[in-house]
Each structure stands twice: as structure tokens, then as C-alpha cells.
Amino acid sequence: MQQVVRVWLPHAPVIVQFAIALLLITLFAAFSWHWIEKPILKLRSRFSFVARQRLAPDDAVATRPDIAPLAVAANAVRSRQSS
């Protein structure tokens, strides 16, 4: 955006170019969030099996005692290989 502003206003002071670029970047970021990223994030639960589990409330997700945390599982795998 800064380069576009520089081409549009080549003789404007740098502070004016910066202010206009900052305004354009903020507007573009708001547009991107509200019209592209947020709607896509809402769709992810429909198309992802993993997302349904991650987005479920904590009460609905039961903990499984037979599954160890990743660090413990990694250490257990290493210790079995070394012995």
C-alpha cells in the first residue's frame, strides 16, 4: 500500500503518504477480516472433523485416560526404543 500511495502522490510529504497508507491498510484489513476471514472461519466446523471436536464445549468432550499427553507419549516411545 505504501508503494501505491507513493506512485499516486509522488510529491506529497512522507508523513502525508504514511497517513494515507495507514488509513488504506486499516480499511483493507477491516474488509479482509469482516468479508473474507471471519466467514471462512465460520465454515470450518462444517468441513472439518477435527474442528467439530475442537469447537465443542469442554463439558461435551470427555477425557480419555488411555491417551497420554504428547510429551509423555514421546518419552515412552523413546524409552521403549532405547531398552
TIMI-260356 format. One record per atom (N, C-alpha, C): x, y, z; atom name; residue number from 1; residue in one letter. Coordinates in steps of 0.2 Angstrom, whole numbers, always signed. Example, Ala and Ser with C-alpha at 12.3 -4.5 7.8 and 13.67 -1.06 7.14 Angstrom:
BEGIN
@c1: +66	c2: -28	c3: +39	at: N	i: 1	aa: A $
@c1: +62	c2: -22	c3: +39	at: CA	i: 1	aa: A $
@c1: +66	c2: -16	c3: +39	at: C	i: 1	aa: A $
@c1: +64	c2: -11	c3: +35	at: N	i: 2	aa: S $
@c1: +68	c2: -5	c3: +36	at: CA	i: 2	aa: S $
@c1: +64	c2: +0	c3: +39	at: C	i: 2	aa: S $
This chain:
BEGIN
@c1: +4	c2: -6	c3: +0	at: N	i: 1	aa: M $
@c1: +0	c2: +0	c3: +0	at: CA	i: 1	aa: M $
@c1: +4	c2: +6	c3: +0	at: C	i: 1	aa: M $
@c1: +10	c2: +6	c3: +4	at: N	i: 2	aa: Q $
@c1: +14	c2: +12	c3: +4	at: CA	i: 2	aa: Q $
@c1: +17	c2: +13	c3: -3	at: C	i: 2	aa: Q $
@c1: +19	c2: +8	c3: -7	at: N	i: 3	aa: Q $
@c1: +21	c2: +9	c3: -14	at: CA	i: 3	aa: Q $
@c1: +16	c2: +12	c3: -18	at: C	i: 3	aa: Q $
@c1: +10	c2: +10	c3: -17	at: N	i: 4	aa: V $
@c1: +4	c2: +13	c3: -21	at: CA	i: 4	aa: V $
@c1: +3	c2: +20	c3: -20	at: C	i: 4	aa: V $
@c1: +3	c2: +22	c3: -13	at: N	i: 5	aa: V $
@c1: +2	c2: +29	c3: -12	at: CA	i: 5	aa: V $
@c1: +8	c2: +33	c3: -14	at: C	i: 5	aa: V $
@c1: +14	c2: +30	c3: -14	at: N	i: 6	aa: R $
@c1: +20	c2: +34	c3: -17	at: CA	i: 6	aa: R $
@c1: +19	c2: +35	c3: -24	at: C	i: 6	aa: R $
@c1: +16	c2: +31	c3: -28	at: N	i: 7	aa: V $
@c1: +15	c2: +32	c3: -35	at: CA	i: 7	aa: V $
@c1: +10	c2: +37	c3: -36	at: C	i: 7	aa: V $
@c1: +4	c2: +36	c3: -32	at: N	i: 8	aa: W $
@c1: -1	c2: +41	c3: -33	at: CA	i: 8	aa: W $
@c1: +0	c2: +48	c3: -31	at: C	i: 8	aa: W $
@c1: +4	c2: +49	c3: -26	at: N	i: 9	aa: L $
@c1: +6	c2: +55	c3: -23	at: CA	i: 9	aa: L $
@c1: +14	c2: +56	c3: -23	at: C	i: 9	aa: L $
@c1: +17	c2: +57	c3: -28	at: N	i: 10	aa: P $
@c1: +25	c2: +57	c3: -28	at: CA	i: 10	aa: P $
@c1: +28	c2: +63	c3: -25	at: C	i: 10	aa: P $
@c1: +24	c2: +68	c3: -25	at: N	i: 11	aa: H $
@c1: +27	c2: +75	c3: -22	at: CA	i: 11	aa: H $
@c1: +24	c2: +76	c3: -15	at: C	i: 11	aa: H $
@c1: +20	c2: +72	c3: -12	at: N	i: 12	aa: A $
@c1: +17	c2: +74	c3: -6	at: CA	i: 12	aa: A $
@c1: +23	c2: +72	c3: -1	at: C	i: 12	aa: A $
@c1: +22	c2: +76	c3: +5	at: N	i: 13	aa: P $
@c1: +27	c2: +74	c3: +10	at: CA	i: 13	aa: P $
@c1: +26	c2: +67	c3: +13	at: C	i: 13	aa: P $
@c1: +32	c2: +64	c3: +16	at: N	i: 14	aa: V $
@c1: +32	c2: +57	c3: +18	at: CA	i: 14	aa: V $
@c1: +27	c2: +56	c3: +23	at: C	i: 14	aa: V $
@c1: +26	c2: +61	c3: +28	at: N	i: 15	aa: I $
@c1: +21	c2: +60	c3: +33	at: CA	i: 15	aa: I $
@c1: +14	c2: +59	c3: +30	at: C	i: 15	aa: I $
@c1: +12	c2: +63	c3: +25	at: N	i: 16	aa: V $
@c1: +6	c2: +63	c3: +22	at: CA	i: 16	aa: V $
@c1: +5	c2: +56	c3: +18	at: C	i: 16	aa: V $
@c1: +10	c2: +54	c3: +15	at: N	i: 17	aa: Q $
@c1: +10	c2: +47	c3: +12	at: CA	i: 17	aa: Q $
@c1: +9	c2: +42	c3: +17	at: C	i: 17	aa: Q $
@c1: +12	c2: +42	c3: +23	at: N	i: 18	aa: F $
@c1: +12	c2: +37	c3: +28	at: CA	i: 18	aa: F $
@c1: +5	c2: +37	c3: +31	at: C	i: 18	aa: F $
@c1: +2	c2: +43	c3: +32	at: N	i: 19	aa: A $
@c1: -5	c2: +44	c3: +35	at: CA	i: 19	aa: A $
@c1: -10	c2: +40	c3: +30	at: C	i: 19	aa: A $
@c1: -10	c2: +42	c3: +24	at: N	i: 20	aa: I $
@c1: -14	c2: +39	c3: +19	at: CA	i: 20	aa: I $
@c1: -13	c2: +32	c3: +18	at: C	i: 20	aa: I $
@c1: -7	c2: +29	c3: +18	at: N	i: 21	aa: A $
@c1: -6	c2: +22	c3: +18	at: CA	i: 21	aa: A $
@c1: -9	c2: +19	c3: +24	at: C	i: 21	aa: A $
@c1: -8	c2: +22	c3: +30	at: N	i: 22	aa: L $
@c1: -10	c2: +19	c3: +36	at: CA	i: 22	aa: L $
@c1: -18	c2: +18	c3: +36	at: C	i: 22	aa: L $
@c1: -21	c2: +23	c3: +33	at: N	i: 23	aa: L $
@c1: -28	c2: +23	c3: +33	at: CA	i: 23	aa: L $
@c1: -31	c2: +18	c3: +28	at: C	i: 23	aa: L $
@c1: -27	c2: +17	c3: +22	at: N	i: 24	aa: L $
@c1: -29	c2: +12	c3: +17	at: CA	i: 24	aa: L $
@c1: -28	c2: +5	c3: +20	at: C	i: 24	aa: L $
@c1: -22	c2: +4	c3: +23	at: N	i: 25	aa: I $
@c1: -21	c2: -3	c3: +26	at: CA	i: 25	aa: I $
@c1: -26	c2: -5	c3: +31	at: C	i: 25	aa: I $
@c1: -28	c2: +0	c3: +36	at: N	i: 26	aa: T $
@c1: -33	c2: -1	c3: +41	at: CA	i: 26	aa: T $
@c1: -40	c2: -3	c3: +37	at: C	i: 26	aa: T $
@c1: -42	c2: +1	c3: +32	at: N	i: 27	aa: L $
@c1: -48	c2: -1	c3: +29	at: CA	i: 27	aa: L $
@c1: -48	c2: -8	c3: +25	at: C	i: 27	aa: L $
@c1: -42	c2: -9	c3: +22	at: N	i: 28	aa: F $
@c1: -41	c2: -16	c3: +19	at: CA	i: 28	aa: F $
@c1: -41	c2: -21	c3: +24	at: C	i: 28	aa: F $
@c1: -38	c2: -20	c3: +30	at: N	i: 29	aa: A $
@c1: -38	c2: -26	c3: +35	at: CA	i: 29	aa: A $
@c1: -45	c2: -27	c3: +38	at: C	i: 29	aa: A $
@c1: -49	c2: -22	c3: +39	at: N	i: 30	aa: A $
@c1: -56	c2: -22	c3: +41	at: CA	i: 30	aa: A $
@c1: -60	c2: -26	c3: +36	at: C	i: 30	aa: A $
@c1: -59	c2: -24	c3: +30	at: N	i: 31	aa: F $
@c1: -63	c2: -28	c3: +24	at: CA	i: 31	aa: F $
@c1: -61	c2: -35	c3: +24	at: C	i: 31	aa: F $
@c1: -55	c2: -36	c3: +24	at: N	i: 32	aa: S $
@c1: -52	c2: -43	c3: +24	at: CA	i: 32	aa: S $
@c1: -55	c2: -47	c3: +30	at: C	i: 32	aa: S $
@c1: -55	c2: -45	c3: +36	at: N	i: 33	aa: W $
@c1: -57	c2: -48	c3: +42	at: CA	i: 33	aa: W $
@c1: -65	c2: -50	c3: +41	at: C	i: 33	aa: W $
@c1: -69	c2: -44	c3: +40	at: N	i: 34	aa: H $
@c1: -76	c2: -45	c3: +40	at: CA	i: 34	aa: H $
@c1: -79	c2: -49	c3: +34	at: C	i: 34	aa: H $
@c1: -76	c2: -48	c3: +28	at: N	i: 35	aa: W $
@c1: -79	c2: -51	c3: +22	at: CA	i: 35	aa: W $
@c1: -76	c2: -57	c3: +20	at: C	i: 35	aa: W $
@c1: -70	c2: -59	c3: +22	at: N	i: 36	aa: I $
@c1: -66	c2: -65	c3: +20	at: CA	i: 36	aa: I $
@c1: -64	c2: -70	c3: +25	at: C	i: 36	aa: I $
@c1: -60	c2: -67	c3: +30	at: N	i: 37	aa: E $
@c1: -58	c2: -72	c3: +35	at: CA	i: 37	aa: E $
@c1: -63	c2: -74	c3: +40	at: C	i: 37	aa: E $
@c1: -67	c2: -70	c3: +43	at: N	i: 38	aa: K $
@c1: -72	c2: -72	c3: +48	at: CA	i: 38	aa: K $
@c1: -78	c2: -77	c3: +45	at: C	i: 38	aa: K $
@c1: -80	c2: -76	c3: +39	at: N	i: 39	aa: P $
@c1: -85	c2: -80	c3: +36	at: CA	i: 39	aa: P $
@c1: -82	c2: -87	c3: +34	at: C	i: 39	aa: P $
@c1: -75	c2: -87	c3: +32	at: N	i: 40	aa: I $
@c1: -72	c2: -94	c3: +31	at: CA	i: 40	aa: I $
@c1: -71	c2: -97	c3: +38	at: C	i: 40	aa: I $
@c1: -69	c2: -94	c3: +43	at: N	i: 41	aa: L $
@c1: -69	c2: -97	c3: +50	at: CA	i: 41	aa: L $
@c1: -75	c2: -100	c3: +52	at: C	i: 41	aa: L $
@c1: -81	c2: -97	c3: +50	at: N	i: 42	aa: K $
@c1: -87	c2: -100	c3: +52	at: CA	i: 42	aa: K $
@c1: -89	c2: -106	c3: +48	at: C	i: 42	aa: K $
@c1: -86	c2: -107	c3: +42	at: N	i: 43	aa: L $
@c1: -87	c2: -113	c3: +38	at: CA	i: 43	aa: L $
@c1: -83	c2: -119	c3: +40	at: C	i: 43	aa: L $
@c1: -78	c2: -118	c3: +44	at: N	i: 44	aa: R $
@c1: -73	c2: -123	c3: +45	at: CA	i: 44	aa: R $
@c1: -76	c2: -129	c3: +49	at: C	i: 44	aa: R $
@c1: -81	c2: -127	c3: +54	at: N	i: 45	aa: S $
@c1: -84	c2: -133	c3: +58	at: CA	i: 45	aa: S $
@c1: -88	c2: -137	c3: +53	at: C	i: 45	aa: S $
@c1: -90	c2: -135	c3: +48	at: N	i: 46	aa: R $
@c1: -94	c2: -139	c3: +43	at: CA	i: 46	aa: R $
@c1: -90	c2: -144	c3: +39	at: C	i: 46	aa: R $
@c1: -84	c2: -142	c3: +38	at: N	i: 47	aa: F $
@c1: -80	c2: -146	c3: +33	at: CA	i: 47	aa: F $
@c1: -74	c2: -150	c3: +37	at: C	i: 47	aa: F $
@c1: -73	c2: -149	c3: +43	at: N	i: 48	aa: S $
@c1: -68	c2: -152	c3: +47	at: CA	i: 48	aa: S $
@c1: -70	c2: -156	c3: +53	at: C	i: 48	aa: S $
@c1: -68	c2: -163	c3: +53	at: N	i: 49	aa: F $
@c1: -70	c2: -167	c3: +58	at: CA	i: 49	aa: F $
@c1: -66	c2: -165	c3: +64	at: C	i: 49	aa: F $
@c1: -60	c2: -163	c3: +64	at: N	i: 50	aa: V $
@c1: -56	c2: -161	c3: +69	at: CA	i: 50	aa: V $
@c1: -59	c2: -154	c3: +72	at: C	i: 50	aa: V $
@c1: -61	c2: -150	c3: +68	at: N	i: 51	aa: A $
@c1: -64	c2: -143	c3: +70	at: CA	i: 51	aa: A $
@c1: -70	c2: -144	c3: +75	at: C	i: 51	aa: A $
@c1: -74	c2: -149	c3: +73	at: N	i: 52	aa: R $
@c1: -80	c2: -150	c3: +77	at: CA	i: 52	aa: R $
@c1: -78	c2: -152	c3: +84	at: C	i: 52	aa: R $
@c1: -73	c2: -156	c3: +85	at: N	i: 53	aa: Q $
@c1: -71	c2: -158	c3: +91	at: CA	i: 53	aa: Q $
@c1: -68	c2: -152	c3: +95	at: C	i: 53	aa: Q $
@c1: -64	c2: -148	c3: +92	at: N	i: 54	aa: R $
@c1: -60	c2: -143	c3: +95	at: CA	i: 54	aa: R $
@c1: -65	c2: -137	c3: +97	at: C	i: 54	aa: R $
@c1: -70	c2: -136	c3: +93	at: N	i: 55	aa: L $
@c1: -75	c2: -131	c3: +94	at: CA	i: 55	aa: L $
@c1: -81	c2: -133	c3: +99	at: C	i: 55	aa: L $
@c1: -81	c2: -139	c3: +101	at: N	i: 56	aa: A $
@c1: -86	c2: -142	c3: +106	at: CA	i: 56	aa: A $
@c1: -85	c2: -139	c3: +112	at: C	i: 56	aa: A $
@c1: -90	c2: -138	c3: +116	at: N	i: 57	aa: P $
@c1: -89	c2: -135	c3: +123	at: CA	i: 57	aa: P $
@c1: -85	c2: -141	c3: +127	at: C	i: 57	aa: P $
@c1: -81	c2: -138	c3: +132	at: N	i: 58	aa: D $
@c1: -77	c2: -143	c3: +136	at: CA	i: 58	aa: D $
@c1: -81	c2: -148	c3: +140	at: C	i: 58	aa: D $
@c1: -87	c2: -147	c3: +142	at: N	i: 59	aa: D $
@c1: -92	c2: -152	c3: +145	at: CA	i: 59	aa: D $
@c1: -93	c2: -157	c3: +140	at: C	i: 59	aa: D $
@c1: -94	c2: -156	c3: +134	at: N	i: 60	aa: A $
@c1: -96	c2: -161	c3: +129	at: CA	i: 60	aa: A $
@c1: -90	c2: -166	c3: +127	at: C	i: 60	aa: A $
@c1: -84	c2: -164	c3: +129	at: N	i: 61	aa: V $
@c1: -78	c2: -168	c3: +127	at: CA	i: 61	aa: V $
@c1: -76	c2: -172	c3: +133	at: C	i: 61	aa: V $
@c1: -76	c2: -178	c3: +132	at: N	i: 62	aa: A $
@c1: -74	c2: -182	c3: +138	at: CA	i: 62	aa: A $
@c1: -67	c2: -184	c3: +137	at: C	i: 62	aa: A $
@c1: -64	c2: -184	c3: +143	at: N	i: 63	aa: T $
@c1: -56	c2: -185	c3: +143	at: CA	i: 63	aa: T $
@c1: -56	c2: -193	c3: +143	at: C	i: 63	aa: T $
@c1: -50	c2: -195	c3: +139	at: N	i: 64	aa: R $
@c1: -49	c2: -202	c3: +139	at: CA	i: 64	aa: R $
@c1: -43	c2: -203	c3: +143	at: C	i: 64	aa: R $
@c1: -43	c2: -207	c3: +148	at: N	i: 65	aa: P $
@c1: -37	c2: -209	c3: +152	at: CA	i: 65	aa: P $
@c1: -32	c2: -213	c3: +148	at: C	i: 65	aa: P $
@c1: -34	c2: -217	c3: +143	at: N	i: 66	aa: D $
@c1: -30	c2: -221	c3: +140	at: CA	i: 66	aa: D $
@c1: -25	c2: -217	c3: +135	at: C	i: 66	aa: D $
@c1: -26	c2: -211	c3: +134	at: N	i: 67	aa: I $
@c1: -22	c2: -207	c3: +129	at: CA	i: 67	aa: I $
@c1: -18	c2: -202	c3: +133	at: C	i: 67	aa: I $
@c1: -11	c2: -203	c3: +133	at: N	i: 68	aa: A $
@c1: -7	c2: -199	c3: +137	at: CA	i: 68	aa: A $
@c1: -5	c2: -193	c3: +133	at: C	i: 68	aa: A $
@c1: -3	c2: -187	c3: +137	at: N	i: 69	aa: P $
@c1: -1	c2: -181	c3: +133	at: CA	i: 69	aa: P $
@c1: +5	c2: -183	c3: +129	at: C	i: 69	aa: P $
@c1: +6	c2: -178	c3: +124	at: N	i: 70	aa: L $
@c1: +11	c2: -179	c3: +118	at: CA	i: 70	aa: L $
@c1: +18	c2: -180	c3: +121	at: C	i: 70	aa: L $
@c1: +19	c2: -176	c3: +126	at: N	i: 71	aa: A $
@c1: +26	c2: -177	c3: +129	at: CA	i: 71	aa: A $
@c1: +27	c2: -183	c3: +132	at: C	i: 71	aa: A $
@c1: +22	c2: -186	c3: +136	at: N	i: 72	aa: V $
@c1: +23	c2: -192	c3: +139	at: CA	i: 72	aa: V $
@c1: +23	c2: -198	c3: +134	at: C	i: 72	aa: V $
@c1: +19	c2: -197	c3: +129	at: N	i: 73	aa: A $
@c1: +19	c2: -202	c3: +124	at: CA	i: 73	aa: A $
@c1: +26	c2: -202	c3: +120	at: C	i: 73	aa: A $
@c1: +29	c2: -197	c3: +119	at: N	i: 74	aa: A $
@c1: +35	c2: -196	c3: +115	at: CA	i: 74	aa: A $
@c1: +41	c2: -199	c3: +120	at: C	i: 74	aa: A $
@c1: +41	c2: -198	c3: +126	at: N	i: 75	aa: N $
@c1: +46	c2: -201	c3: +131	at: CA	i: 75	aa: N $
@c1: +45	c2: -208	c3: +131	at: C	i: 75	aa: N $
@c1: +39	c2: -210	c3: +132	at: N	i: 76	aa: A $
@c1: +38	c2: -218	c3: +132	at: CA	i: 76	aa: A $
@c1: +40	c2: -221	c3: +126	at: C	i: 76	aa: A $
@c1: +39	c2: -218	c3: +120	at: N	i: 77	aa: V $
@c1: +41	c2: -221	c3: +114	at: CA	i: 77	aa: V $
@c1: +49	c2: -222	c3: +114	at: C	i: 77	aa: V $
@c1: +52	c2: -216	c3: +116	at: N	i: 78	aa: R $
@c1: +59	c2: -216	c3: +116	at: CA	i: 78	aa: R $
@c1: +62	c2: -221	c3: +121	at: C	i: 78	aa: R $
@c1: +59	c2: -222	c3: +127	at: N	i: 79	aa: S $
@c1: +62	c2: -226	c3: +132	at: CA	i: 79	aa: S $
@c1: +61	c2: -234	c3: +130	at: C	i: 79	aa: S $
@c1: +55	c2: -235	c3: +126	at: N	i: 80	aa: R $
@c1: +54	c2: -242	c3: +124	at: CA	i: 80	aa: R $
@c1: +59	c2: -243	c3: +118	at: C	i: 80	aa: R $
@c1: +61	c2: -239	c3: +114	at: N	i: 81	aa: Q $
@c1: +66	c2: -240	c3: +109	at: CA	i: 81	aa: Q $
@c1: +73	c2: -241	c3: +112	at: C	i: 81	aa: Q $
@c1: +75	c2: -237	c3: +117	at: N	i: 82	aa: S $
@c1: +81	c2: -237	c3: +119	at: CA	i: 82	aa: S $
@c1: +82	c2: -244	c3: +123	at: C	i: 82	aa: S $
@c1: +77	c2: -247	c3: +126	at: N	i: 83	aa: S $
@c1: +78	c2: -253	c3: +130	at: CA	i: 83	aa: S $
@c1: +78	c2: -259	c3: +126	at: C	i: 83	aa: S $
